[in-house]
Amino acid sequence: MSQKDHQFTESPFFLSRRKFMVVGAAIVAAMAIPVGWFTTRVAKRNEYIKARIAGLYQDDTIATNRFSHHNKAVQQYYREFGGEPLGHTSHKLLHTTYVDRSSKIS
């Protein structure tokens, strides 16, 4: 039998307690920065959505033509180009979808 010498080597990833605390604190700080950024972005988005909703309602209350079928330009469009209301051409060109953004407020 041959004698083998075994040498103890430390793992290159071994950290002392102090180094472990420093690395842990750096990781926690790095994780906290995006959370803070994200929450401020959500708060700014919510403020924008609320201001936009309030502005649209204010515009709607002071508008003279609140209904599209009372708008003279829309009536002229149907007479000259669109044909009939709720027709295929007018539906493709004029109608849009409504997205309720008030539900997006966190």
N, CA, C and O atoms as a DFTB+ gen file, in Angstrom:
424 C
 N C O
     1  1       0.826      -1.183       0.000
     2  2       0.000       0.000       0.000
     3  2       0.866       1.240       0.000
     4  3       1.869       1.333       0.708
     5  1       0.457       2.168      -0.798
     6  2       1.216       3.405      -0.842
     7  2       0.576       4.429       0.082
     8  3      -0.638       4.440       0.284
     9  1       1.379       5.243       0.608
    10  2       0.881       6.291       1.496
    11  2       0.537       7.509       0.654
    12  3       1.350       7.977      -0.143
    13  1      -0.670       8.013       0.839
    14  2      -1.106       9.200       0.107
    15  2      -1.182      10.366       1.075
    16  3      -1.711      10.242       2.179
    17  1      -0.666      11.457       0.661
    18  2      -0.772      12.659       1.474
    19  2      -2.029      13.412       1.042
    20  3      -2.222      13.716      -0.135
    21  1      -2.847      13.694       1.993
    22  2      -4.055      14.462       1.721
    23  2      -3.833      15.866       2.240
    24  3      -3.433      16.077       3.385
    25  1      -4.097      16.798       1.387
    26  2      -3.903      18.180       1.778
    27  2      -5.264      18.854       1.840
    28  3      -6.066      18.714       0.917
    29  1      -5.534      19.585       2.920
    30  2      -6.795      20.289       3.090
    31  2      -6.730      21.599       2.322
    32  3      -5.833      22.414       2.542
    33  1      -7.649      21.790       1.453
    34  2      -7.713      23.057       0.725
    35  2      -9.074      23.688       0.987
    36  3     -10.095      23.001       1.027
    37  1      -9.074      24.981       1.160
    38  2     -10.330      25.681       1.385
    39  2     -11.016      25.912       0.053
    40  3     -10.374      26.072      -0.985
    41  1     -12.309      25.925       0.112
    42  2     -13.090      26.187      -1.081
    43  2     -12.879      27.641      -1.499
    44  3     -12.819      28.520      -0.639
    45  1     -12.766      27.910      -2.785
    46  2     -12.573      29.302      -3.216
    47  2     -13.813      30.170      -2.960
    48  3     -13.723      31.397      -2.992
    49  1     -14.953      29.548      -2.710
    50  2     -16.175      30.295      -2.447
    51  2     -16.432      30.473      -0.960
    52  3     -17.491      30.966      -0.572
    53  1     -15.493      30.083      -0.133
    54  2     -15.654      30.200       1.308
    55  2     -15.618      31.672       1.704
    56  3     -14.712      32.406       1.310
    57  1     -16.591      32.092       2.473
    58  2     -16.663      33.473       2.937
    59  2     -16.614      33.504       4.461
    60  3     -17.211      32.667       5.137
    61  1     -15.913      34.457       4.964
    62  2     -15.944      34.652       6.401
    63  2     -17.293      35.275       6.776
    64  3     -18.050      35.697       5.903
    65  1     -17.578      35.329       8.043
    66  2     -18.830      35.897       8.494
    67  2     -18.960      37.363       8.064
    68  3     -20.025      37.797       7.623
    69  1     -17.898      38.094       8.193
    70  2     -17.907      39.508       7.844
    71  2     -18.133      39.694       6.340
    72  3     -18.933      40.535       5.930
    73  1     -17.427      38.906       5.521
    74  2     -17.613      39.008       4.077
    75  2     -19.028      38.576       3.669
    76  3     -19.627      39.146       2.757
    77  1     -19.546      37.560       4.364
    78  2     -20.906      37.103       4.074
    79  2     -21.921      38.207       4.353
    80  3     -22.860      38.390       3.579
    81  1     -21.747      38.939       5.441
    82  2     -22.662      40.031       5.776
    83  2     -22.559      41.161       4.753
    84  3     -23.573      41.756       4.388
    85  1     -21.370      41.456       4.297
    86  2     -21.187      42.516       3.301
    87  2     -21.852      42.125       1.988
    88  3     -22.557      42.927       1.375
    89  1     -21.623      40.894       1.564
    90  2     -22.219      40.427       0.313
    91  2     -23.739      40.375       0.439
    92  3     -24.453      40.763      -0.485
    93  1     -24.233      39.897       1.578
    94  2     -25.682      39.836       1.801
    95  2     -26.318      41.217       1.793
    96  3     -27.388      41.409       1.216
    97  1     -25.661      42.177       2.432
    98  2     -26.187      43.543       2.440
    99  2     -26.190      44.140       1.038
   100  3     -27.126      44.851       0.671
   101  1     -25.166      43.861       0.262
   102  2     -25.116      44.371      -1.110
   103  2     -26.229      43.765      -1.955
   104  3     -26.828      44.457      -2.778
   105  1     -26.506      42.494      -1.762
   106  2     -27.582      41.835      -2.523
   107  2     -28.934      42.407      -2.135
   108  3     -29.767      42.672      -3.002
   109  1     -29.159      42.598      -0.844
   110  2     -30.428      43.171      -0.391
   111  2     -30.602      44.584      -0.932
   112  3     -31.695      44.951      -1.363
   113  1     -29.540      45.377      -0.913
   114  2     -29.613      46.739      -1.450
   115  2     -29.894      46.720      -2.947
   116  3     -30.680      47.526      -3.446
   117  1     -29.262      45.812      -3.652
   118  2     -29.487      45.723      -5.090
   119  2     -30.910      45.283      -5.411
   120  3     -31.465      45.680      -6.435
   121  1     -31.498      44.475      -4.554
   122  2     -32.873      44.050      -4.766
   123  2     -33.860      45.134      -4.364
   124  3     -34.950      45.207      -4.932
   125  1     -33.510      45.975      -3.403
   126  2     -34.430      47.009      -2.929
   127  2     -34.532      48.170      -3.900
   128  3     -35.580      48.813      -3.970
   129  1     -33.497      48.454      -4.637
   130  2     -33.524      49.584      -5.565
   131  2     -34.581      49.396      -6.649
   132  3     -35.350      50.330      -6.877
   133  1     -34.673      48.255      -7.333
   134  2     -35.732      48.104      -8.334
   135  2     -37.135      48.147      -7.740
   136  3     -38.061      48.621      -8.399
   137  1     -37.315      47.663      -6.513
   138  2     -38.634      47.698      -5.893
   139  2     -39.062      49.148      -5.684
   140  3     -40.202      49.510      -5.975
   141  1     -38.151      49.974      -5.180
   142  2     -38.462      51.381      -4.993
   143  2     -38.744      52.076      -6.302
   144  3     -39.657      52.898      -6.384
   145  1     -37.981      51.764      -7.318
   146  2     -38.203      52.361      -8.630
   147  2     -39.554      51.941      -9.186
   148  3     -40.285      52.756      -9.749
   149  1     -39.881      50.669      -9.026
   150  2     -41.134      50.144      -9.554
   151  2     -42.332      50.787      -8.867
   152  3     -43.303      51.148      -9.533
   153  1     -42.279      50.937      -7.549
   154  2     -43.410      51.525      -6.836
   155  2     -43.605      52.988      -7.219
   156  3     -44.743      53.447      -7.321
   157  1     -42.518      53.733      -7.434
   158  2     -42.682      55.123      -7.859
   159  2     -43.252      55.200      -9.270
   160  3     -44.047      56.092      -9.565
   161  1     -42.859      54.277     -10.145
   162  2     -43.417      54.261     -11.500
   163  2     -44.912      53.954     -11.472
   164  3     -45.684      54.560     -12.215
   165  1     -45.322      53.018     -10.621
   166  2     -46.743      52.685     -10.522
   167  2     -47.516      53.874      -9.966
   168  3     -48.614      54.171     -10.437
   169  1     -46.957      54.559      -8.972
   170  2     -47.630      55.718      -8.400
   171  2     -47.772      56.834      -9.438
   172  3     -48.819      57.477      -9.510
   173  1     -46.732      57.068     -10.240
   174  2     -46.813      58.090     -11.284
   175  2     -47.845      57.707     -12.338
   176  3     -48.587      58.561     -12.825
   177  1     -47.893      56.422     -12.690
   178  2     -48.875      55.969     -13.675
   179  2     -50.294      56.161     -13.146
   180  3     -51.186      56.578     -13.885
   181  1     -50.498      55.854     -11.864
   182  2     -51.817      56.030     -11.268
   183  2     -52.231      57.494     -11.257
   184  3     -53.388      57.812     -11.531
   185  1     -51.300      58.386     -10.945
   186  2     -51.603      59.816     -10.954
   187  2     -51.970      60.270     -12.371
   188  3     -52.902      61.052     -12.555
   189  1     -51.242      59.782     -13.353
   190  2     -51.535      60.144     -14.739
   191  2     -52.913      59.649     -15.158
   192  3     -53.671      60.390     -15.782
   193  1     -53.243      58.414     -14.824
   194  2     -54.543      57.859     -15.206
   195  2     -55.666      58.642     -14.547
   196  3     -56.665      58.952     -15.195
   197  1     -55.516      58.968     -13.263
   198  2     -56.553      59.741     -12.564
   199  2     -56.713      61.127     -13.183
   200  3     -57.837      61.597     -13.362
   201  1     -55.598      61.788     -13.512
   202  2     -55.668      63.113     -14.127
   203  2     -56.309      63.035     -15.503
   204  3     -57.093      63.910     -15.869
   205  1     -55.987      62.005     -16.265
   206  2     -56.557      61.833     -17.606
   207  2     -58.056      61.590     -17.527
   208  3     -58.817      62.154     -18.313
   209  1     -58.488      60.756     -16.588
   210  2     -59.915      60.485     -16.423
   211  2     -60.647      61.767     -16.044
   212  3     -61.700      62.068     -16.604
   213  1     -60.096      62.523     -15.095
   214  2     -60.731      63.770     -14.675
   215  2     -60.806      64.764     -15.825
   216  3     -61.815      65.451     -15.987
   217  1     -59.742      64.847     -16.627
   218  2     -59.741      65.758     -17.768
   219  2     -60.765      65.376     -18.816
   220  3     -61.424      66.244     -19.388
   221  1     -60.905      64.079     -19.075
   222  2     -61.887      63.637     -20.070
   223  2     -63.309      63.913     -19.609
   224  3     -64.147      64.338     -20.405
   225  1     -63.590      63.676     -18.329
   226  2     -64.922      63.973     -17.817
   227  2     -65.194      65.470     -17.837
   228  3     -66.317      65.885     -18.123
   229  1     -64.192      66.287     -17.542
   230  2     -64.361      67.729     -17.583
   231  2     -64.622      68.189     -19.015
   232  3     -65.497      69.021     -19.255
   233  1     -63.860      67.644     -19.963
   234  2     -64.094      67.989     -21.372
   235  2     -65.488      67.580     -21.817
   236  3     -66.127      68.293     -22.591
   237  1     -65.965      66.442     -21.336
   238  2     -67.270      65.959     -21.742
   239  2     -68.387      66.839     -21.179
   240  3     -69.404      67.033     -21.844
   241  1     -68.219      67.369     -19.981
   242  2     -69.279      68.193     -19.390
   243  2     -69.391      69.559     -20.059
   244  3     -70.483      70.125     -20.105
   245  1     -68.289      70.105     -20.581
   246  2     -68.353      71.427     -21.204
   247  2     -68.503      71.366     -22.717
   248  3     -68.599      72.412     -23.359
   249  1     -68.525      70.188     -23.300
   250  2     -68.613      70.046     -24.755
   251  2     -70.014      70.412     -25.240
   252  3     -71.011      70.103     -24.587
   253  1     -70.074      71.074     -26.393
   254  2     -71.384      71.406     -26.967
   255  2     -71.979      70.212     -27.702
   256  3     -73.193      70.008     -27.659
   257  1     -71.148      69.419     -28.377
   258  2     -71.611      68.204     -29.054
   259  2     -71.185      67.008     -28.223
   260  3     -70.054      66.535     -28.331
   261  1     -72.096      66.524     -27.396
   262  2     -71.750      65.386     -26.539
   263  2     -72.081      64.058     -27.201
   264  3     -71.631      63.011     -26.735
   265  1     -72.843      64.080     -28.257
   266  2     -73.252      62.852     -28.936
   267  2     -72.782      62.911     -30.385
   268  3     -72.909      63.947     -31.038
   269  1     -72.251      61.824     -30.880
   270  2     -71.694      61.840     -32.232
   271  2     -72.764      62.052     -33.290
   272  3     -72.486      62.644     -34.333
   273  1     -73.982      61.581     -33.043
   274  2     -75.014      61.740     -34.061
   275  2     -75.547      63.174     -34.128
   276  3     -76.295      63.506     -35.047
   277  1     -75.174      64.032     -33.168
   278  2     -75.523      65.455     -33.233
   279  2     -74.411      66.281     -33.866
   280  3     -74.613      67.460     -34.158
   281  1     -73.253      65.693     -34.083
   282  2     -72.112      66.407     -34.645
   283  2     -72.342      66.630     -36.144
   284  3     -72.629      65.693     -36.889
   285  1     -72.211      67.894     -36.569
   286  2     -72.487      68.228     -37.973
   287  2     -71.473      67.596     -38.921
   288  3     -71.822      67.223     -40.041
   289  1     -70.227      67.474     -38.482
   290  2     -69.212      66.848     -39.333
   291  2     -69.515      65.373     -39.544
   292  3     -69.299      64.855     -40.640
   293  1     -70.005      64.692     -38.530
   294  2     -70.353      63.274     -38.668
   295  2     -71.574      63.118     -39.573
   296  3     -71.637      62.198     -40.389
   297  1     -72.539      64.021     -39.425
   298  2     -73.717      63.963     -40.302
   299  2     -73.320      64.177     -41.766
   300  3     -73.847      63.514     -42.660
   301  1     -72.393      65.103     -42.004
   302  2     -71.907      65.334     -43.368
   303  2     -71.158      64.111     -43.887
   304  3     -71.284      63.767     -45.062
   305  1     -70.379      63.447     -43.028
   306  2     -69.660      62.234     -43.428
   307  2     -70.640      61.168     -43.912
   308  3     -70.415      60.545     -44.950
   309  1     -71.719      60.958     -43.170
   310  2     -72.692      59.936     -43.580
   311  2     -73.378      60.310     -44.885
   312  3     -73.634      59.437     -45.714
   313  1     -73.683      61.595     -45.087
   314  2     -74.349      62.022     -46.324
   315  2     -73.436      61.831     -47.536
   316  3     -73.893      61.384     -48.588
   317  1     -72.139      62.168     -47.397
   318  2     -71.257      62.191     -48.555
   319  2     -70.468      60.900     -48.785
   320  3     -70.168      60.559     -49.929
   321  1     -70.130      60.181     -47.712
   322  2     -69.211      59.059     -47.893
   323  2     -69.653      57.796     -47.180
   324  3     -69.658      56.725     -47.786
   325  1     -70.014      57.887     -45.947
   326  2     -70.196      56.713     -45.108
   327  2     -71.424      55.888     -45.375
   328  3     -71.507      54.737     -44.946
   329  1     -72.381      56.457     -46.077
   330  2     -73.596      55.693     -46.328
   331  2     -74.534      55.772     -45.141
   332  3     -75.037      56.846     -44.814
   333  1     -74.768      54.668     -44.510
   334  2     -75.720      54.636     -43.401
   335  2     -74.979      54.414     -42.076
   336  3     -73.921      53.787     -42.043
   337  1     -75.549      54.933     -40.996
   338  2     -74.961      54.638     -39.679
   339  2     -75.032      53.136     -39.400
   340  3     -75.989      52.464     -39.784
   341  1     -74.030      52.637     -38.745
   342  2     -73.894      51.216     -38.404
   343  2     -73.685      50.335     -39.631
   344  3     -73.805      49.112     -39.552
   345  1     -73.373      50.960     -40.764
   346  2     -73.034      50.182     -41.950
   347  2     -71.616      49.628     -41.830
   348  3     -70.871      49.987     -40.919
   349  1     -71.262      48.759     -42.755
   350  2     -69.960      48.097     -42.685
   351  2     -68.809      49.091     -42.847
   352  3     -67.830      49.028     -42.104
   353  1     -68.917      50.001     -43.805
   354  2     -67.841      50.977     -44.045
   355  2     -67.671      51.909     -42.859
   356  3     -66.553      52.146     -42.402
   357  1     -68.783      52.438     -42.362
   358  2     -68.690      53.360     -41.232
   359  2     -68.207      52.647     -39.972
   360  3     -67.496      53.236     -39.158
   361  1     -68.581      51.409     -39.813
   362  2     -68.109      50.657     -38.643
   363  2     -66.598      50.478     -38.680
   364  3     -65.928      50.632     -37.659
   365  1     -66.061      50.154     -39.851
   366  2     -64.617      49.958     -39.972
   367  2     -63.848      51.257     -39.763
   368  3     -62.765      51.246     -39.177
   369  1     -64.399      52.384     -40.238
   370  2     -63.663      53.638     -40.198
   371  2     -63.854      54.438     -38.903
   372  3     -62.920      55.102     -38.454
   373  1     -65.023      54.387     -38.309
   374  2     -65.324      55.283     -37.195
   375  2     -65.318      54.633     -35.818
   376  3     -64.949      55.277     -34.836
   377  1     -65.707      53.414     -35.734
   378  2     -65.916      52.824     -34.420
   379  2     -64.611      52.337     -33.808
   380  3     -63.776      51.725     -34.474
   381  1     -64.466      52.620     -32.557
   382  2     -63.283      52.202     -31.807
   383  2     -63.727      51.373     -30.611
   384  3     -64.921      51.248     -30.335
   385  1     -62.766      50.817     -29.915
   386  2     -63.085      50.058     -28.714
   387  2     -62.771      50.902     -27.492
   388  3     -61.819      51.682     -27.492
   389  1     -63.561      50.746     -26.471
   390  2     -63.389      51.477     -25.225
   391  2     -62.624      50.604     -24.249
   392  3     -62.954      49.433     -24.063
   393  1     -61.601      51.173     -23.625
   394  2     -60.837      50.467     -22.605
   395  2     -60.990      51.244     -21.316
   396  3     -60.584      52.403     -21.232
   397  1     -61.572      50.614     -20.312
   398  2     -61.761      51.261     -19.013
   399  2     -60.441      51.233     -18.254
   400  3     -60.081      50.210     -17.673
   401  1     -59.727      52.334     -18.256
   402  2     -58.424      52.390     -17.612
   403  2     -58.520      52.678     -16.112
   404  3     -57.510      52.626     -15.411
   405  1     -59.697      52.974     -15.622
   406  2     -59.831      53.198     -14.183
   407  2     -59.590      51.907     -13.413
   408  3     -59.269      51.956     -12.226
   409  1     -59.738      50.754     -14.060
   410  2     -59.465      49.483     -13.392
   411  2     -57.971      49.214     -13.301
   412  3     -57.554      48.326     -12.557
   413  1     -57.142      49.972     -14.053
   414  2     -55.705      49.778     -14.025
   415  2     -55.052      50.454     -12.825
   416  3     -53.876      50.219     -12.546
   417  1     -55.799      51.286     -12.117
   418  2     -55.247      51.986     -10.962
   419  2     -55.017      50.979      -9.849
   420  3     -55.930      50.245      -9.470
   421  1     -53.818      50.944      -9.336
   422  2     -53.480      49.989      -8.287
   423  2     -53.854      50.538      -6.923
   424  3     -53.643      49.871      -5.910
